[in-house]
């Protein structure tokens, strides 16, 4: 617990000058990441520094192994998040939807590059996966041939970030990260690409 608190304080100390010069858009961009940090410091939620590090490092390894740099990974995760938002929102509207989503997201927390297409939920149809690949390709310039094998890991990383807000076993409560994401106003404060960017800074903060 103390380690997590110290890590959060160190992160904010290292980047306070940048935060003071952020535009409103820049402050909004940290919105969802603040929820991630809150989860790490909430003993009733499943988020931890170790999980955040696992997810972020897995994404980096995924990119490095395929010639995709951090900037392109950030764009890819932003696109994946934008594509997941409407389908996850639709799933949440079903009876018991949020609870079912929490259970699903917990399967991906820390999964990272270990996920494969067969492990993805059924509502992420092959057609939707292809649409996501095409959208990422359009924004990054990467070919579909490069992106297709990366997609399961990108989706697992995105869903892993969202799953960090789930309650620990035996504890009742909502997932504030998922709720913030589903209620996103599209002003940039629920961008999973920004979560990846700030997570990368957080786990690599100078000692």
N, C-alpha and C positions, 0 to 999 in steps of 0.2 A: 504493500500500500504506500509506504513512505517512498519507495523507489519510483513508483508511478507519479506521485505528487512532485517529487524533485525533478523528474524528467519534464513534466509539464512546465514547472517554473523555469527550468533552464531554457526550454524552447522559447518561452515568451521573453525572457531576458535577452536571448541572443538576437531576437527579431523585433525588439520593441521599436528601434529606429525605423525599420521598414513599415511597421504597423502605423506609426505616427504620420507617415507620408502617403499612406494608402489613399486612393480615391474612394468614394462611396462604393464603386463597383468592386474595388479590391477588398474592402471590408466585408461586403456581401459574399464575396467568393469564399471566405473562411467560414460561412455560416454552418455548413454541414460538418466541417472539420471540428468546429467547437463542440458539436454534439458527440463526435467521436472522442474528443478529449474528456468530455463529461462522463461518457460511458466508462472510459479507462479508470476514472477516479470515483465511480459509483460502485460500491461493493455489491450492489444488487444486480448489476448488469455484467454481461459476459465479456465485455471488451477489456483488453489488456495491451500493454506495450508489446508483449511478445507476439500477440496475434497481429497487431498492426505491422510490426516488423516483418513477420512471416509473409503477410499478404503483399506488402510493398516490395520486399526483396524478391518474392516469386515473380511479380510482374516485371521487375527489372531484369531478372534472369531470362524470363520469357522473351523480352525484347532483345536483349544482348545476343541470345542464341540465334536470333533471326534477323539481325542487322537493323533493328528498330530502336531509335534513340529515345531518350526520356521525353522529349517534347512530343514526338509522335505517339508515344504511349499515353501521354496525358490527353492528346486529342482523341485517341482511340477510346479511352475510358469515358471521356465526355460523351462521345457518340453512343457508346454502349449504354450509358446511363440514360441518355435521352430516348433511346429505343426501348429500354426496359420500363421506363416510367409508365407509359399508358397500359402495358400488359400487366404490370404488378398492381397498378391501381384497379384495373378491372378484376384481378384476382382477389383484391382486398374487399371488394364489394359483395362477394359471395358470403353466405352464412358461415361464420367462423373464419372468415378470410384472413384477417390479420394474424390470428393464432396459427393458421396453417402456413402462412408465409414465414412466420418466425421459425417454425420447424424446418421449412425448406431452406431458409437462409443459414441456419445453424449448420447445415450439411456442408456449406461452402466456406465457413469461417476457418481460415487457415489452409483451405484446400489449394488455392493458387494454381500452379501449373499441373497439379495432380489430377485436375478434372479432365474429362474427355467428353466428346459429343454425346455419348450414350448416357452420361450422368446428368445431362441437362434436363430440366423439367419439360414435361410434354407440351406445355403451352408455348415454349420456344421452338416453334415448328421449323422444319428445314427452310421453308419459304421466308420466315422472319429472320432466321440466321443469315440467309443470303442477302436480304435487304440491309441488315446491319453491316455485313461485309462490304457491300457496295457503297453505303454511306461513309464508312471509314475510308475506303479507297478514294472516294471523291474528295474528302477533306485532307487526306495525308499524301495522296499521290502514290501510295503503295499499291501494288497489284493485288488482285483478289487471290492469286496463287500464294502470295506470302501471308495474307491475312487469314485465309480460311483455317489453317491449322492453329493459328493463334487465338481464334475466337473463343473456344471453350475456356481457355485460361483467363482471357479478358473478362468473360461473363462471370467466372468463378471469383475473380478478384473483386469485381463490382458488387456481387452479391455478398461476398465476405465482408466488405466494408459495411454494408447495410446490416448484416447480421450481428455486428459488434454491439448493437444496442439492445439485443434480446435479454430478457431476464435470465438469471442463473436458475438451474433446476431447483424446484421447490419454492421459487419466489414468483409471486404474481406481479404483473405490471406490463405496461405497454413498451414498445420499442421506439424510443424518441428519434433515433436516427432514421428508421423506416418511415415514421410518421412525418418527419420533416421533409424527407425525400418525396413522399406521395403528395404532400401538400405544397410542394415547391411552386413558387410563383414565376419561375423561369427568368428571374432577374440575375441568375448566376449563383445564388446562394445554395443550390443543391446540386452542384456540378461535381460528379464523381472524379472527373479529371483533376479538378482543384483539390479534392481530398487526397488524391495520389501525390500531387505536387507538394502539398503541405506535410503529408505523412513522410515523404522522402526527406524533407528538411528536418522534420521532428526527430526521426531515428538517426539522422546523420549530423545532429547538432554538435558543434565543436565542444570538446570537453575542457 
